[in-house]
Amino acid sequence: MSSDPYPYAVEARGLGRKYLRGWAVREVSFRLPTGCVSALVGPNGAGKSTLLRMAARLQRPTAGELRLFGMEVDDPAVLEHVAFVDQERPLYKGFSVADTLRLGRELNPGWDQAAAERIVEAGNVPFDARVGTLSSGQRTRVALALALAKRARLLLLDEPMADLDPLARHELSSLLLAEAVERGLTVLMSSHLLSELEDMCDHLVVVAGGRLRMAGRTEQLLPAHRLVTGLADPGTGPDGVLPGRFAERHIVIDSRCTGRQFTALIRPGAELDDSCQSVEPTLEEVLLGYLRSPGAPALIAPDARVPASSVPAPPKASTARKGGNA
């Protein structure tokens, strides 16, 4: 748990971002507690990168509000508290690793040179090597060294492990978690590696179609679901159909029928009867259920919920600020 005096690192209230092609993010409201390591999950085009870039001040919201540690995101004082690693790792390819760290030192008043060098050396990355000659894993390590040595309170990561081999992912995940625990760092990290999130993250933010589908601590979200299997009702084809009592008694997130058997991810609304078997799902099973069914009812845990009275009304088409075409 973070010792930060402000309880929320990120607060989004009715947040939206519109491009010429339409809304990338719309009516998103959630709170991210300080000191948590949160996974930002969603399919391609769900709005993950847009959310991160708004928090990193690289894009301005079209609608709603975004606060970091209680400050408006466009407040200049926010800059020193946020570090961002983009999925493209936009480092200067002609710079040496040493030049890159020197640039970080010159631009960031709170720079920790010893930490930056330690992170680079741990990966056996030569300081005199040009960035353009490094492997993907080495470039990611240098980018993380820049972000962590800034000594920001909020670390934003866009697919940081996507192009790494399993060994490099394990090493950098361990590095990231160690830094987060030692410093009470808040991390918001987008990722498609669902199987690895359970060990890394204690908080979730799930988006689909630009809207928030689920948010909160995993210890609150997972027990709210059950994975149920049982006998399906007869259907018109070879496969059965989900029994009607499930839609009546429970919130069905996702269901599949194979032959006469059904499997369903539900949020129970009543006690389950003895005609079916149920277990608590894994994090990966819950995430896949919501990703397969973007229209399922959203679940926002109490610690992630923004009071309804503080959420701005959705903008009308004629009054919303114009978004860019970035």
GIMOKA-V417634 format. One record per residue. SS is DSSP state (2 for helix, 1 for strand, 0 for the rest). PHI is phi in radians with two decimals (none if undefined). D_CENTER is the distance of its C-alpha to the mean C-alpha in whole Angstrom. Layout:
# GIMOKA-V417634
ss-><SS & SS>
phi-><PHI & PHI>
d_center-><D_CENTER & D_CENTER>
This chain:
# GIMOKA-V417634
ss-><0 & 0 & 0 & 0 & 0 & 0 & 0 & 1 & 1 & 1 & 1 & 1 & 1 & 1 & 1 & 1 & 1 & 1 & 1 & 0 & 0 & 1 & 1 & 1 & 1 & 1 & 1 & 1 & 1 & 1 & 1 & 1 & 1 & 0 & 0 & 0 & 1 & 1 & 1 & 1 & 1 & 0 & 0 & 0 & 0 & 0 & 0 & 2 & 2 & 2 & 2 & 2 & 2 & 2 & 2 & 0 & 0 & 0 & 0 & 0 & 0 & 0 & 1 & 1 & 1 & 1 & 1 & 1 & 0 & 0 & 1 & 1 & 0 & 0 & 0 & 2 & 2 & 2 & 2 & 2 & 2 & 1 & 1 & 1 & 1 & 0 & 0 & 0 & 0 & 0 & 0 & 0 & 0 & 0 & 0 & 1 & 2 & 2 & 2 & 2 & 2 & 2 & 2 & 2 & 2 & 2 & 2 & 0 & 0 & 0 & 0 & 0 & 2 & 2 & 2 & 2 & 2 & 2 & 2 & 2 & 2 & 2 & 0 & 0 & 0 & 0 & 0 & 0 & 0 & 1 & 2 & 2 & 2 & 0 & 0 & 2 & 2 & 2 & 2 & 2 & 2 & 2 & 2 & 2 & 2 & 2 & 2 & 2 & 2 & 0 & 0 & 0 & 0 & 1 & 1 & 1 & 1 & 1 & 0 & 0 & 0 & 0 & 0 & 0 & 0 & 2 & 2 & 2 & 2 & 2 & 2 & 2 & 2 & 2 & 2 & 2 & 2 & 2 & 2 & 2 & 2 & 2 & 2 & 0 & 0 & 1 & 1 & 1 & 1 & 1 & 0 & 0 & 0 & 2 & 2 & 2 & 2 & 2 & 2 & 2 & 0 & 0 & 1 & 1 & 1 & 1 & 1 & 1 & 0 & 0 & 1 & 1 & 1 & 1 & 1 & 1 & 1 & 2 & 2 & 2 & 2 & 2 & 2 & 2 & 0 & 1 & 1 & 1 & 1 & 1 & 1 & 0 & 1 & 0 & 0 & 0 & 0 & 0 & 0 & 0 & 1 & 0 & 0 & 2 & 2 & 2 & 2 & 2 & 2 & 0 & 1 & 1 & 1 & 1 & 1 & 1 & 1 & 1 & 0 & 0 & 1 & 1 & 1 & 1 & 1 & 1 & 1 & 0 & 0 & 0 & 0 & 0 & 0 & 0 & 0 & 1 & 1 & 1 & 1 & 0 & 0 & 0 & 2 & 2 & 2 & 2 & 2 & 2 & 2 & 2 & 2 & 2 & 0 & 0 & 0 & 0 & 0 & 0 & 1 & 1 & 0 & 2 & 2 & 2 & 0 & 0 & 0 & 2 & 2 & 2 & 0 & 0 & 0 & 0 & 0 & 0 & 0 & 0 & 0 & 0 & 0 & 0 & 0 & 0 & 0 & 0>
phi-><none & -1.28 & -1.62 & -1.04 & -1.19 & -1.67 & -1.28 & -2.18 & -1.38 & -2.32 & -2.35 & -1.89 & -2.21 & 1.02 & -1.23 & -2.58 & -2.45 & -2.04 & -1.84 & -1.08 & -1.42 & 2.37 & -1.37 & -1.52 & -2.41 & -2.57 & 0.92 & -1.66 & -2.35 & -2.86 & -2.11 & -2.02 & -1.10 & -1.15 & 1.48 & -1.65 & -1.91 & -1.99 & -1.57 & -1.83 & -2.11 & 3.02 & -1.21 & -1.01 & 1.42 & -1.35 & 1.97 & -1.08 & -1.12 & -1.12 & -1.04 & -1.14 & -1.23 & -1.19 & -1.18 & -1.50 & 1.21 & -1.55 & -2.40 & -1.69 & -1.09 & -1.47 & -2.57 & 1.38 & -2.30 & -2.41 & -2.11 & -2.10 & 0.92 & 1.46 & -1.79 & -1.01 & -1.07 & -1.56 & -1.26 & -0.97 & -1.14 & -1.22 & -0.93 & -1.24 & -1.71 & -2.22 & -2.21 & -2.31 & -2.01 & -1.33 & -1.14 & -1.51 & 0.86 & -1.32 & -1.62 & -1.33 & -1.14 & -1.43 & -1.38 & -1.35 & -1.07 & -1.09 & -1.08 & -1.10 & -1.18 & -1.13 & -1.05 & -1.05 & -1.13 & -1.24 & -1.61 & -2.16 & -1.04 & -1.62 & -1.03 & -2.00 & -1.10 & -1.09 & -1.15 & -1.07 & -1.17 & -1.10 & -1.16 & -1.19 & -1.12 & -1.10 & -1.74 & 0.96 & -1.57 & -1.16 & -1.20 & -1.59 & -1.32 & -1.28 & -1.01 & -1.15 & -1.70 & -1.39 & -1.29 & -1.02 & -1.12 & -1.19 & -1.13 & -1.09 & -1.10 & -1.14 & -1.10 & -1.17 & -1.07 & -1.07 & -1.18 & -1.29 & -1.26 & -1.14 & 1.07 & -1.37 & -1.61 & -2.19 & -1.93 & -1.87 & -2.23 & -1.83 & 0.88 & -1.19 & -1.91 & -1.07 & -1.83 & -1.81 & -1.34 & -0.96 & -1.16 & -1.13 & -1.07 & -1.10 & -1.13 & -1.31 & -1.13 & -1.10 & -1.06 & -1.12 & -1.16 & -1.09 & -1.15 & -1.12 & -1.21 & -1.11 & -1.88 & 1.14 & -1.26 & -1.67 & -2.17 & -2.13 & -2.28 & -1.43 & -2.83 & -1.80 & -1.50 & -1.07 & -1.16 & -1.68 & -1.26 & -1.07 & -1.44 & -1.70 & -1.99 & -1.90 & -2.57 & -2.27 & -2.31 & -1.99 & -2.20 & -2.66 & 1.05 & 1.40 & -2.07 & -1.32 & -1.89 & -2.80 & -2.74 & 2.51 & -1.30 & -1.04 & -1.17 & -1.64 & -1.35 & -1.08 & -1.15 & -1.36 & -2.09 & -2.34 & -1.77 & -2.01 & -2.22 & -3.06 & -1.49 & -1.40 & -1.33 & -1.06 & -2.00 & -1.42 & -1.98 & -1.20 & -1.68 & -1.39 & -2.24 & -1.07 & -0.98 & -1.05 & -1.12 & -1.24 & -1.15 & -1.38 & -1.76 & -2.31 & -1.54 & -1.59 & -1.46 & -2.72 & -2.57 & -2.48 & -2.14 & -2.21 & 1.12 & -1.69 & -1.99 & -2.05 & -2.26 & -2.45 & -1.69 & -2.30 & -1.87 & -1.05 & -1.93 & -2.79 & -1.21 & -1.34 & -1.50 & -1.40 & -1.40 & -2.45 & -1.93 & -2.45 & -2.41 & -1.30 & -1.29 & -1.37 & -1.03 & -1.10 & -1.15 & -1.14 & -1.09 & -1.09 & -1.05 & -1.25 & -1.22 & -1.30 & -2.24 & -1.11 & -1.58 & -1.14 & -1.00 & -1.23 & -2.27 & -2.02 & -1.20 & -0.95 & -1.28 & -1.82 & -1.46 & -1.65 & -0.92 & -1.02 & -1.18 & -1.75 & -1.61 & -1.08 & -1.13 & -1.01 & -1.25 & -1.45 & -1.01 & -1.44 & -1.96 & -1.19 & -1.13 & -1.25 & -1.59 & -1.47 & -2.11 & -1.25>
d_center-><19 & 19 & 22 & 21 & 23 & 21 & 19 & 15 & 14 & 12 & 14 & 14 & 17 & 18 & 15 & 16 & 17 & 20 & 21 & 25 & 24 & 22 & 19 & 15 & 14 & 16 & 17 & 13 & 14 & 12 & 12 & 10 & 13 & 14 & 14 & 11 & 9 & 6 & 4 & 1 & 5 & 8 & 11 & 13 & 14 & 11 & 10 & 7 & 9 & 11 & 9 & 9 & 12 & 13 & 12 & 14 & 17 & 17 & 17 & 19 & 18 & 21 & 20 & 19 & 18 & 16 & 17 & 16 & 18 & 20 & 21 & 20 & 18 & 21 & 23 & 24 & 24 & 20 & 20 & 21 & 18 & 16 & 15 & 13 & 13 & 13 & 13 & 17 & 18 & 20 & 23 & 27 & 28 & 32 & 31 & 31 & 29 & 31 & 31 & 27 & 27 & 30 & 28 & 26 & 28 & 30 & 27 & 26 & 28 & 26 & 26 & 26 & 28 & 29 & 25 & 25 & 28 & 27 & 24 & 25 & 28 & 27 & 26 & 29 & 28 & 32 & 32 & 34 & 32 & 31 & 28 & 29 & 30 & 27 & 25 & 22 & 21 & 23 & 22 & 18 & 20 & 22 & 19 & 17 & 20 & 21 & 17 & 18 & 22 & 21 & 21 & 18 & 17 & 13 & 11 & 9 & 9 & 9 & 9 & 11 & 13 & 14 & 17 & 18 & 21 & 20 & 22 & 21 & 17 & 19 & 20 & 17 & 15 & 18 & 18 & 15 & 15 & 19 & 18 & 15 & 18 & 21 & 20 & 18 & 15 & 12 & 9 & 5 & 5 & 4 & 7 & 10 & 11 & 11 & 14 & 13 & 10 & 13 & 14 & 12 & 9 & 11 & 9 & 6 & 5 & 7 & 8 & 12 & 15 & 13 & 13 & 11 & 12 & 11 & 9 & 11 & 12 & 13 & 16 & 17 & 15 & 16 & 20 & 20 & 20 & 23 & 23 & 27 & 30 & 33 & 36 & 35 & 38 & 40 & 39 & 41 & 40 & 39 & 36 & 36 & 34 & 32 & 34 & 34 & 34 & 31 & 30 & 32 & 31 & 27 & 24 & 24 & 20 & 21 & 25 & 27 & 30 & 32 & 36 & 37 & 34 & 31 & 27 & 25 & 22 & 23 & 22 & 26 & 28 & 31 & 32 & 32 & 36 & 37 & 37 & 34 & 32 & 28 & 26 & 22 & 20 & 18 & 14 & 14 & 17 & 15 & 12 & 15 & 17 & 14 & 13 & 17 & 18 & 16 & 19 & 19 & 19 & 16 & 15 & 14 & 15 & 18 & 16 & 13 & 16 & 17 & 21 & 23 & 25 & 23 & 21 & 23 & 25 & 23 & 25 & 28 & 28 & 31 & 30 & 26 & 26 & 26 & 23 & 23 & 23 & 21>
